[in-house]
């Protein structure tokens, strides 16, 4: 079981992880001090009942036998948010995000307000009934890949693969249950601090790092399988090195460009209705 309560697979490489963690502990200490200084300086839910049991079944803290069982806290946070933001209510995917927030903050109230910041401010329209924001950003990623990694874009376009087929869970779950826990938390640090642009940087980094591997695909199932495989392994486990790559590999990525692409994709999606 890892420090967050998730059971490790039988083939988990403990030696490699211990080597990584030895170096990473110093990074964690520095970042904890930075966050401490920063924080001191500033001042519709029926569908969730089946989702609660599907939230982190491999995490011992969400099992009904746990004391306390975090399913109750998860229900409380999702219920409170559904009442608070009735335009969104509850959408599948929110359970994984709220679950992570509860694991880390150990506080229902803090988890609620962090969830509100994500859904209400950082990722608007990701979890609304039409999910327009989510659909737009998936199309934005497709355009960014066409600009920066045209061979990968040509492969998917040539096979008629919709980007939502291979990256929808990256966006809707914010990489939860896709990338290792420590890596997800580092991405979320940037998400809360810098906004949604980090999602595109992470996605582009994963694709660019494994471009040659992806281009070996010869069919739609093969493409889907390769996109699944690129989210595991030492590259994503060594989260500090990974985050350094995230801010260098994709190259220039301005909010002006993203805003322009979002507007173009919004117009195109609305025209399809």
QUIUR-V442433 format. One record per residue. N is the residue number from 0. RES is the residue in one small letter. OMEGA is omega in radians with two decimals (* if undefined). Layout:
n=N res=RES omega=OMEGA
n=N res=RES omega=OMEGA
This chain:
n=0 res=x omega=3.14
n=1 res=x omega=-3.07
n=2 res=x omega=-3.12
n=3 res=x omega=3.08
n=4 res=x omega=-3.14
n=5 res=x omega=3.10
n=6 res=x omega=-3.13
n=7 res=x omega=3.13
n=8 res=x omega=-3.10
n=9 res=x omega=-3.10
n=10 res=x omega=-3.13
n=11 res=x omega=-3.10
n=12 res=x omega=-3.09
n=13 res=x omega=-3.12
n=14 res=x omega=3.13
n=15 res=x omega=-3.13
n=16 res=x omega=3.13
n=17 res=x omega=3.11
n=18 res=x omega=3.10
n=19 res=x omega=-3.04
n=20 res=x omega=3.13
n=21 res=x omega=3.12
n=22 res=x omega=-3.03
n=23 res=x omega=-3.13
n=24 res=x omega=3.10
n=25 res=x omega=3.11
n=26 res=x omega=3.13
n=27 res=x omega=-3.14
n=28 res=x omega=3.13
n=29 res=x omega=-3.10
n=30 res=x omega=3.10
n=31 res=x omega=3.11
n=32 res=x omega=3.13
n=33 res=x omega=3.14
n=34 res=x omega=3.12
n=35 res=x omega=3.11
n=36 res=x omega=-3.13
n=37 res=x omega=-3.11
n=38 res=x omega=3.11
n=39 res=x omega=-3.05
n=40 res=x omega=-3.00
n=41 res=x omega=3.10
n=42 res=x omega=*
n=43 res=x omega=-2.77
n=44 res=x omega=-3.02
n=45 res=x omega=-3.09
n=46 res=x omega=-3.07
n=47 res=x omega=-3.03
n=48 res=x omega=3.10
n=49 res=x omega=-3.09
n=50 res=x omega=-3.10
n=51 res=x omega=-3.12
n=52 res=x omega=3.14
n=53 res=x omega=-3.12
n=54 res=x omega=3.10
n=55 res=x omega=3.11
n=56 res=x omega=3.12
n=57 res=x omega=3.12
n=58 res=x omega=-3.03
n=59 res=x omega=-3.09
n=60 res=x omega=3.10
n=61 res=x omega=3.10
n=62 res=x omega=-3.09
n=63 res=x omega=3.13
n=64 res=x omega=-3.11
n=65 res=x omega=3.09
n=66 res=x omega=-0.03
n=67 res=x omega=3.07
n=68 res=x omega=-3.06
n=69 res=x omega=3.04
n=70 res=x omega=-3.14
n=71 res=x omega=3.10
n=72 res=x omega=3.12
n=73 res=x omega=3.11
n=74 res=x omega=-3.11
n=75 res=x omega=-3.11
n=76 res=x omega=-3.12
n=77 res=x omega=3.09
n=78 res=x omega=-3.14
n=79 res=x omega=-3.12
n=80 res=x omega=3.10
n=81 res=x omega=3.09
n=82 res=x omega=-3.12
n=83 res=x omega=-3.09
n=84 res=x omega=-3.04
n=85 res=x omega=3.04
n=86 res=x omega=3.10
n=87 res=x omega=-3.10
n=88 res=x omega=3.10
n=89 res=x omega=3.10
n=90 res=x omega=3.11
n=91 res=x omega=-3.03
n=92 res=x omega=3.10
n=93 res=x omega=-3.13
n=94 res=x omega=3.14
n=95 res=x omega=-3.13
n=96 res=x omega=3.12
n=97 res=x omega=3.13
n=98 res=x omega=3.08
n=99 res=x omega=-3.13
n=100 res=x omega=3.12
n=101 res=x omega=3.12
n=102 res=x omega=-3.03
n=103 res=x omega=-3.07
n=104 res=x omega=-3.05
n=105 res=x omega=-3.10
n=106 res=x omega=3.09
n=107 res=x omega=-3.09
n=108 res=x omega=3.13
n=109 res=x omega=3.12
n=110 res=x omega=3.13
n=111 res=x omega=-3.07
n=112 res=x omega=3.05
n=113 res=x omega=3.07
n=114 res=x omega=3.12
n=115 res=x omega=3.10
n=116 res=x omega=3.14
n=117 res=x omega=-3.01
n=118 res=x omega=-3.07
n=119 res=x omega=-3.03
n=120 res=x omega=-3.01
n=121 res=x omega=-3.08
n=122 res=x omega=-3.10
n=123 res=x omega=3.10
n=124 res=x omega=3.03
n=125 res=x omega=-2.99
n=126 res=x omega=3.04
n=127 res=x omega=-3.07
n=128 res=x omega=-3.13
n=129 res=x omega=-3.12
n=130 res=x omega=-3.05
n=131 res=x omega=3.14
n=132 res=x omega=3.11
n=133 res=x omega=-3.13
n=134 res=x omega=3.13
n=135 res=x omega=-3.07
n=136 res=x omega=3.04
n=137 res=x omega=3.09
n=138 res=x omega=3.08
n=139 res=x omega=3.10
n=140 res=x omega=3.12
n=141 res=x omega=3.12
n=142 res=x omega=3.12
n=143 res=x omega=3.09
n=144 res=x omega=3.09
n=145 res=x omega=3.14
n=146 res=x omega=-2.97
n=147 res=x omega=-3.09
n=148 res=x omega=-2.99
n=149 res=x omega=-3.13
n=150 res=x omega=3.10
n=151 res=x omega=3.11
n=152 res=x omega=-3.14
n=153 res=x omega=3.11
n=154 res=x omega=-3.12
n=155 res=x omega=3.14
n=156 res=x omega=-3.13
n=157 res=x omega=3.12
n=158 res=x omega=3.13
n=159 res=x omega=-3.11
n=160 res=x omega=3.07
n=161 res=x omega=-3.10
n=162 res=x omega=3.12
n=163 res=x omega=-3.14
n=164 res=x omega=-3.03
n=165 res=x omega=-3.06
n=166 res=x omega=-3.05
n=167 res=x omega=-3.13
n=168 res=x omega=3.07
n=169 res=x omega=-3.07
n=170 res=x omega=-2.99
n=171 res=x omega=3.12
n=172 res=x omega=3.14
n=173 res=x omega=3.07
n=174 res=x omega=3.04
n=175 res=x omega=-3.10
n=176 res=x omega=3.11
n=177 res=x omega=3.08
n=178 res=x omega=3.11
n=179 res=x omega=-3.03
n=180 res=x omega=-3.10
n=181 res=x omega=3.14
n=182 res=x omega=3.10
n=183 res=x omega=-3.10
n=184 res=x omega=3.09
n=185 res=x omega=3.09
n=186 res=x omega=-3.13
n=187 res=x omega=3.04
n=188 res=x omega=-3.13
n=189 res=x omega=3.14
n=190 res=x omega=3.12
n=191 res=x omega=-3.06
n=192 res=x omega=-3.00
n=193 res=x omega=3.10
n=194 res=x omega=-2.93
n=195 res=x omega=-3.13
n=196 res=x omega=-3.10
n=197 res=x omega=-3.14
n=198 res=x omega=3.12
n=199 res=x omega=3.14
n=200 res=x omega=3.12
n=201 res=x omega=-3.13
n=202 res=x omega=3.14
n=203 res=x omega=3.12
n=204 res=x omega=3.10
n=205 res=x omega=-3.09
n=206 res=x omega=-3.11
n=207 res=x omega=-3.13
n=208 res=x omega=-3.06
n=209 res=x omega=-3.05
n=210 res=x omega=-3.11
n=211 res=x omega=3.13
n=212 res=x omega=3.14
n=213 res=x omega=-3.07
n=214 res=x omega=3.04
n=215 res=x omega=-3.08
n=216 res=x omega=-3.11
n=217 res=x omega=-3.12
n=218 res=x omega=3.12
n=219 res=x omega=3.10
n=220 res=x omega=3.13
n=221 res=x omega=3.09
n=222 res=x omega=-3.13
n=223 res=x omega=-3.13
n=224 res=x omega=-3.13
n=225 res=x omega=3.08
n=226 res=x omega=3.07
n=227 res=x omega=-3.09
n=228 res=x omega=-3.06
n=229 res=x omega=3.13
n=230 res=x omega=3.10
n=231 res=x omega=3.11
n=232 res=x omega=-3.04
n=233 res=x omega=-3.11
n=234 res=x omega=-3.12
n=235 res=x omega=3.14
n=236 res=x omega=-3.13
n=237 res=x omega=-2.87
n=238 res=x omega=-3.11
n=239 res=x omega=3.07
n=240 res=x omega=3.13
n=241 res=x omega=-3.11
n=242 res=x omega=3.04
n=243 res=x omega=3.08
n=244 res=x omega=-3.12
n=245 res=x omega=-3.11
n=246 res=x omega=3.11
n=247 res=x omega=-3.02
n=248 res=x omega=-3.08
n=249 res=x omega=-3.09
n=250 res=x omega=-3.10
n=251 res=x omega=3.13
n=252 res=x omega=-3.05
n=253 res=x omega=3.06
n=254 res=x omega=3.08
n=255 res=x omega=3.12
n=256 res=x omega=-3.12
n=257 res=x omega=3.12
n=258 res=x omega=3.12
n=259 res=x omega=3.13
n=260 res=x omega=3.10
n=261 res=x omega=-3.13
n=262 res=x omega=3.12
n=263 res=x omega=-3.13
n=264 res=x omega=3.08
n=265 res=x omega=-3.14
n=266 res=x omega=-3.12
n=267 res=x omega=3.14
n=268 res=x omega=3.14
n=269 res=x omega=3.12
n=270 res=x omega=-3.13
n=271 res=x omega=-3.07
n=272 res=x omega=*
